[in-house]
């Protein structure tokens, strides 16, 4: 490449797989590094708070123009920009669209994701990459990381709700993070999907995996519970079902009882991001507001929970905060995902691709038209 030529790597899904994007052990290791950096504050995300999850295109619930998508719980486009420090020192952006009807109507995944990386000083684009697997892997790895830092050391059972791709990533990561686990149970409204989950995870990870017929049975008495439910309905995790000392670790939505929140360790992926969700959500018309964990925010506003008692997973990973890991106190990990996780895993894949000679060079210019 000449001194004036500007080129970047394009990494297809096959390139990403060859680079190692499905390596869960490595992904958990990188996520630990990312969370430690986040806990120390060596990052910037988008928005005026520097902690926004991302900018979403909010389609109206009743569009006035032909062809405009109709807004809904899973019909969206989002851009997630950010900067990650430490050894990464890189900016990135994840751009994706999501439509819950894609699989049935179009034969496509629900979400389609792209990731870009840029040099943080010069803004030079480094790579554009397929990000469906990358995003799913980092989501699961974060759930596994939460189990590593928050679950009791004697945890033996895992309950899984919903047998889709994210639950497969999450269960894989939890099993790898907790060598003490002996049994996994899975519940899904689609029993055939649950059976396929059992076969795949059981064979891949050599662990006892079985189907249960009720949501409650995947929760009651389990040491660790994870759920990745999509769609409109989010069932209630009843406090009486949740075992003392258990970890409820979620890469998505959940309904829990207020008494559970009053007495559990509450550990978010990034509390400042959760607060920004509320700030941004309140700017929408009331009927369109979707504020994650609004119940928790309301309890804090009423003085029923102290904000000072909420500690990010990154602060725990960095040794800035702690919990009594082997106590009987329940623990609740809430995660909506951050661009920092995508940047960390994306940069790792970019470096691997360079080492292995993967991908295509896309030339933006041989010489800039004007400077």
N, C-alpha and C positions, 0 to 999 in steps of 0.2 A: 504494500500500500504506500502510495506517495505521501509526502508530508501534507498535501492539501486535500487528498482524497478522504472522504468520510464514508465509512462502511460500518455495518453492524451485523450481528449474527441473527439468523432466523433459525429457531429450533422447533421442529415439528413434534408431534406427539411421539413418534418413533425415536426421534433424536433425544427427547427428554427421558424416555424409558432407557435408552442406551447410556445416557449420562448418569442414571441411577436414581431417578425421581421416585421409584417405588421402594427404595431402601428405607424401611421404617426405623430401624435402629439408628441409622445416620440422621434421619430427619428428627428424631427425638433429641439426639445430641445437639443438633443445630438449634432446635427450638429452645433448649435449655440456655444456650448462649444468647439467643435473641431476648428471652425473658429477663435474663440477668442485666443485659444492656437497658431494657425497658425499665426495670426496677431501679436502676441507677439514674435514669432520665436521659440517656444518650440516644435520643430519637426526636423526630418531629413528624407529626401527622398533619393532615390538611385542616383547613378551617381556621377561624379566628382564635379558637382556643388551642390550636396546634394539637388537638386530640380528637378530631372528627373521624368517625369510621369511614366516611366517604360522602360524595355528593351523588344523590339519587335523582333520577328523572321521575317526578311524581305525576304520572298520567292521571287525568281527572277521572273520577268514577263514572261519569256520563259524558264522554267526549262529544263536542259539538261539530266535529269535522270528520268526514269519511276517511277511513284509513288510519286514524289516530288510535293507538292501543287503548283499551279500557283499563283503568287502574284497578288493582286488586292485591290480595295478600302475597301473590308471587308472580306478578307481571311487572318487571322493573328492569331498568338499566342503572348501573352504578360505576363511578370512577373512584378509586381509592389511591390517592397519592401519599407518599411519605418519604422520609429519610431515616436510614438506620446507620448508627455510628459504629464504634468499636473497630474491628478489623475490616468491616464491610465498607463503611464510608461511601454509600451509594444511595441514589434516589431511585424510586420505582413507582409504578402505577399499575394497578390491576383494573381492567375494564371488562365488565361482563354484562350480559343480559340473561334474564331468567323468565321462563314461562312454564308453569306447572303442567300445562297441557302438551308440551313438546313431545314427550315419549309416545303418548297415545295418538296424537294427531299428525306428528311430523317425523317420527322415527329419530328424534334427536334427544340428547340429554336435556334435563330440565334447565340447566345453566350452561352457557358457553363462555369460556373465559380466556382472556389474553393478558400477558404480563410483559411490561417493558421495564428496562433498566437503563439508567443514565448516569454518567460520571457526575458526581455532585459538585465539582468545581467548574468544569467546562460546559456541562449539559450535553456533552457528546453522547448520542445513543449507543449503548453497548449491545443490547439484544432485545428481540421481541420473541416471545415463546408461547407455545400452547400451555394453558394453565389449568385445565380441568383436573388433571391428576395432581399437579403441584398443589392446588388449593385444597383438594380432598385430603391429600397426605398431611399437609400442615395442620388441617383441622383435626384429624385423628391424632396426630403426634402431640398436639397441645392437650387433648383429653388424656392421653397417656402420661404426659408430663405432670398433669394435675394429680394423677394417681400416684406417681412417684413421690411427689412432695406432700400430698395430703392424706392418702389412704393409710390405714393402719398397717403395720408390718406383717400382721398375722391374717390379712385379708385372704380368703379362700374362694369366695363366690362372686360372680359377676352377673348382674341382670341387664339385659339389653332390650330396649323398647324400640321397635321399628327395625326392619331387616334390610334397609337400603344401603347404598354405597357408603354414606357417611358413617353409619353404624359399623360397617365392616372395617373401615379405616380406624375408627375409634376403638373397637373391640380388639383389633390387632395390636394397637399401641398399648392398651391397658394390659393385655396379656404379656407383652414383652417387658413392660415396666414393672410388673408385679410377679416375680417368680413364684410367690407363695400361692397363686391362684390354682385351684384344682377343678373348678366346675363353672360352666357358663350356661345360663338359660336365656332364651330369646322369645319375645312375644311380638307378633305382628298380626294385624287384622287379616292379612293375606297369609294363610297357613302354609301355602306352597312356597312363598318367599322365605318364610321362617325356616322351612325344611332345607331349602337351598343354602341359606346362611349357615345352618348347622353343618352341612356336608363340607362346604368350602372352608370355613374357619376351623372345624375339627380336623380336617385332613392337613391343612397348611401348618397348623400350630400344635398338633398332637395334644389336644386337650378335650375333655368331655364336654360336649355341647348338645343341649336338648331343647325341644320346643315346649313352652307352657301355653295353656289355653286362655289364660286371663292376664290382663294388664297387671292386676294386683300381685299375681304370682311371680312376676318378673321383678317386683319391687320388694315385697315383704321378706324380711330376713336376709336380704343380700348384703354383702359387705361393700360392694361397689355397684352403682347403678348408672347407666348412661342411656340417653334417649336422644334420637334425632328425628323427631316427628315433623312432617311437612303437611301442608294443607291448612284448613280453617280450624280444625278441632284440636285443642290441647287439653288432655285429661289432667285431673288433679292428682298429684302425688300426696297421699294422705300421710300426715305425720306419724300416725300409729303404725303404718306399714314400714316405716324407715327404721332400721335397726340402730341401736345405740352405737355410736362410733362409725357409722356408715358414711360413705362418700357418695353424694349425688353430683355427678359431673356431666354437664350438658353443653353440647355445641349448638344449642338452639333454644327454642321456647320451652317454658314449663309453667305450670300452675302449682304453687305450694301453699301451705297454710301459714297464716301469720305467726302462729305459735312456733312453728318450725323455724321461721326466720329469727324470732326473738332469742332462740336458744342455740342456734347453730353457728359454727364458724362460717362467715360469708367471705369468699375469696373470688374476686373478679379477675378477668384477664387484664383489664385496664379500667379502673374506676373513673378516671378523668374522662375516658371515652364514654362510659355509661352516663356520666353527668352531661356530657355534650349531646348525647342522644336526646336527653330530656329538653335541653335548651332548644335544640333544633326542632324537636317534635312539637313543642308548644307554639311554634310559628305557623303550624298547619291549621286548617279549619278543624274544629273539634271532631267532626265526624270522620276525618281522615287521619287522625293522630294514631301512630303506632309507636309507642315508647316502650322499649324493652325494659322489663323489670320495674314497671311503674309502681307496682305494689310495694316494692322495697323503697323506692324514692319517697312514696307517701308516708311510709312508716318512719323514715328518717325525718321528714318534715314535721311529723307529729311528735317527735322526740322519743319514739318507742325504741329506736335503734340508734346508737351513736355512730356517726360517720367515722370517727376515729378508731372504731373497732373493726373496720373493713380494711383488709390489707390485700393488695394485688399479689398475684402469684409471682410476678417478677421480683417483688420485694422479698418474698419468702425465699425464692431461688437465690437471690443475691445476699441473703443473710441479714437483711435490714429489718425484717419482721419474722415472726415465727408463730406456730401453733403447737399445742401439745399433741404430737402426731399419734401417739398410742393411747390417748384418753378415750373416754366413752362419749365425748361430745360429738354430735353430728357435724358434718361439714358439707358445704354447698359451693361448688365451683360453677360460676356463670361465665360463659364465653360467647361473644358475638364475633370474634375474630378481628385481628388487626392487620393492616397492610405490612407491618413490620415482619410478621411471620412469613408472608409471601416474598418479601424482599430477601430475607435471610435464606430461605430455601431456593429462591430463584437465583440468587447470586452464587450459591453453592453449585447449582446445576450449570450455570454459565461457565464457571471456572472448570468444572469437570468436562464440559463440552470442548473447551479450548484444549485441555490436556489430551483428550481423545480424538481430536480432529473432527468433531461432529458439527452438523448444521451447514447452512449456506451463508455466504457473505452477500448481504444486500448493500449495494453501493447507492448512497444518496446523491453524491456528486463526486466528480473527479477534481473539480475546482469550484469553490463557491461563486455563485453568479455576482453577488455583491457582498462586501464586508463593511 
